[in-house]
Amino acid sequence: MNNQNGFSTNKHILSHLILRAVQPEDLAALARIYLVSRQYHFHWLKQPRLDDFYTAIIGENIEVAEINHEIVGFSSLNINENFLHLLFIKEEWHGRGIGKMLLTSARQRVEQPLELKVVVANQRAQKFYEREGMVPVRHSTLAVPPNITYRDPMK
């Protein structure tokens, strides 16, 4: 039985996954993934805009996840700070192991333990990172919105 993307299993999907450096022609597709995901999942944002993406990625190392020439997700990493700033997967590709692959790649590209922040209201992301072994190390209740800092205990 094939899923909506024509693949029979997540293992089959991941066998077609390519992680690569961002190209200038990718940016519009990444901005759309970022915007749609924020509109759908980030209810605390009043009016997310497409341009928010271009501001968010300044100075960061972006890795694109691609399957059969379709961009299905990306991560944005500040390598100097060992900080995973963004990890977004296209809605219809959630739950297929793509986020795990991007996280694994980010972990391998930093020299110190990887850190990231998750907004407290984003329960889905918290569960994902905890399932992948990330450990909460700080709760920022005064931040707007409140967030949790996670650290990779593996390095």
NORHU-V542935 format. One record per residue. N is the residue number from 1. RES is the residue in three letters. PHI is phi in whole degrees, 0 to 359 (999 if undefined). PSI is psi in radians with two decimals (999 if undefined). Layout:
n & res & phi & psi
N & RES & PHI & PSI
N & RES & PHI & PSI
This chain:
n & res & phi & psi
1 & MET & 999 & 2.20
2 & ASN & 268 & 2.60
3 & ASN & 276 & -3.08
4 & GLN & 298 & -0.32
5 & ASN & 262 & 0.11
6 & GLY & 86 & 0.19
7 & PHE & 251 & 2.52
8 & SER & 276 & -0.54
9 & THR & 216 & 2.84
10 & ASN & 297 & -0.62
11 & LYS & 299 & -0.72
12 & HIS & 295 & -0.72
13 & ILE & 301 & -0.88
14 & LEU & 294 & -0.41
15 & SER & 290 & -0.30
16 & HIS & 258 & -0.03
17 & LEU & 283 & 2.31
18 & ILE & 240 & 2.24
19 & LEU & 256 & 2.25
20 & ARG & 211 & 2.86
21 & ALA & 293 & 2.58
22 & VAL & 296 & 2.56
23 & GLN & 244 & 2.65
24 & PRO & 307 & -0.62
25 & GLU & 288 & -0.15
26 & ASP & 276 & -0.38
27 & LEU & 301 & -0.70
28 & ALA & 296 & -0.73
29 & ALA & 294 & -0.69
30 & LEU & 294 & -0.72
31 & ALA & 298 & -0.67
32 & ARG & 293 & -0.75
33 & ILE & 300 & -0.80
34 & TYR & 300 & -0.84
35 & LEU & 294 & -0.86
36 & VAL & 299 & -0.77
37 & SER & 297 & -0.75
38 & ARG & 294 & -0.67
39 & GLN & 295 & -0.68
40 & TYR & 280 & -0.73
41 & HIS & 254 & -0.38
42 & PHE & 257 & 1.24
43 & HIS & 298 & -0.32
44 & TRP & 283 & -0.23
45 & LEU & 276 & 2.27
46 & LYS & 288 & -0.95
47 & GLN & 216 & 1.35
48 & PRO & 298 & 2.54
49 & ARG & 234 & 2.74
50 & LEU & 301 & -0.68
51 & ASP & 294 & -0.32
52 & ASP & 302 & -0.61
53 & PHE & 300 & -0.81
54 & TYR & 294 & -0.55
55 & THR & 287 & -0.71
56 & ALA & 294 & -0.51
57 & ILE & 264 & 0.04
58 & ILE & 304 & 2.19
59 & GLY & 76 & 0.18
60 & GLU & 254 & 2.79
61 & ASN & 264 & 2.00
62 & ILE & 254 & 2.31
63 & GLU & 243 & 2.34
64 & VAL & 255 & 2.41
65 & ALA & 258 & 2.20
66 & GLU & 228 & 2.40
67 & ILE & 230 & 2.14
68 & ASN & 48 & 0.83
69 & HIS & 70 & 0.20
70 & GLU & 253 & 2.24
71 & ILE & 284 & 2.12
72 & VAL & 246 & -0.08
73 & GLY & 174 & 3.11
74 & PHE & 196 & 2.83
75 & SER & 230 & 2.68
76 & SER & 231 & 2.09
77 & LEU & 236 & 2.30
78 & ASN & 265 & 1.70
79 & ILE & 296 & -0.69
80 & ASN & 298 & -0.52
81 & GLU & 256 & 0.07
82 & ASN & 54 & 0.72
83 & PHE & 237 & 2.11
84 & LEU & 275 & 1.87
85 & HIS & 277 & -0.77
86 & LEU & 224 & 2.50
87 & LEU & 212 & 1.94
88 & PHE & 229 & 2.42
89 & ILE & 240 & 2.41
90 & LYS & 303 & 2.38
91 & GLU & 315 & -0.92
92 & GLU & 288 & -0.06
93 & TRP & 251 & 0.06
94 & HIS & 300 & 2.58
95 & GLY & 76 & 0.30
96 & ARG & 250 & 0.04
97 & GLY & 95 & 0.01
98 & ILE & 290 & -0.75
99 & GLY & 299 & -0.72
100 & LYS & 299 & -0.73
101 & MET & 295 & -0.74
102 & LEU & 295 & -0.71
103 & LEU & 296 & -0.77
104 & THR & 301 & -0.75
105 & SER & 297 & -0.75
106 & ALA & 299 & -0.73
107 & ARG & 301 & -0.63
108 & GLN & 282 & -0.34
109 & ARG & 268 & -0.05
110 & VAL & 249 & 2.73
111 & GLU & 265 & -0.43
112 & GLN & 250 & 3.02
113 & PRO & 302 & 2.32
114 & LEU & 291 & 2.41
115 & GLU & 236 & 2.75
116 & LEU & 202 & 2.85
117 & LYS & 240 & 2.53
118 & VAL & 230 & 2.31
119 & VAL & 296 & 2.36
120 & VAL & 308 & -0.67
121 & ALA & 291 & -0.26
122 & ASN & 270 & 1.27
123 & GLN & 299 & -0.65
124 & ARG & 299 & -0.78
125 & ALA & 293 & -0.69
126 & GLN & 301 & -0.80
127 & LYS & 298 & -0.72
128 & PHE & 300 & -0.92
129 & TYR & 295 & -0.66
130 & GLU & 293 & -0.68
131 & ARG & 298 & -0.54
132 & GLU & 271 & 0.14
133 & GLY & 93 & 0.02
134 & MET & 288 & 2.50
135 & VAL & 245 & 2.28
136 & PRO & 292 & 2.27
137 & VAL & 239 & -0.25
138 & ARG & 204 & 2.42
139 & HIS & 245 & 2.12
140 & SER & 254 & 1.57
141 & THR & 282 & -0.34
142 & LEU & 271 & -0.23
143 & ALA & 293 & 2.69
144 & VAL & 241 & 1.89
145 & PRO & 281 & 2.80
146 & PRO & 304 & 2.51
147 & ASN & 219 & 2.95
148 & ILE & 238 & 2.30
149 & THR & 267 & 2.27
150 & TYR & 249 & 2.60
151 & ARG & 228 & 2.54
152 & ASP & 279 & 2.05
153 & PRO & 280 & 0.01
154 & MET & 277 & -0.25
155 & LYS & 249 & 999
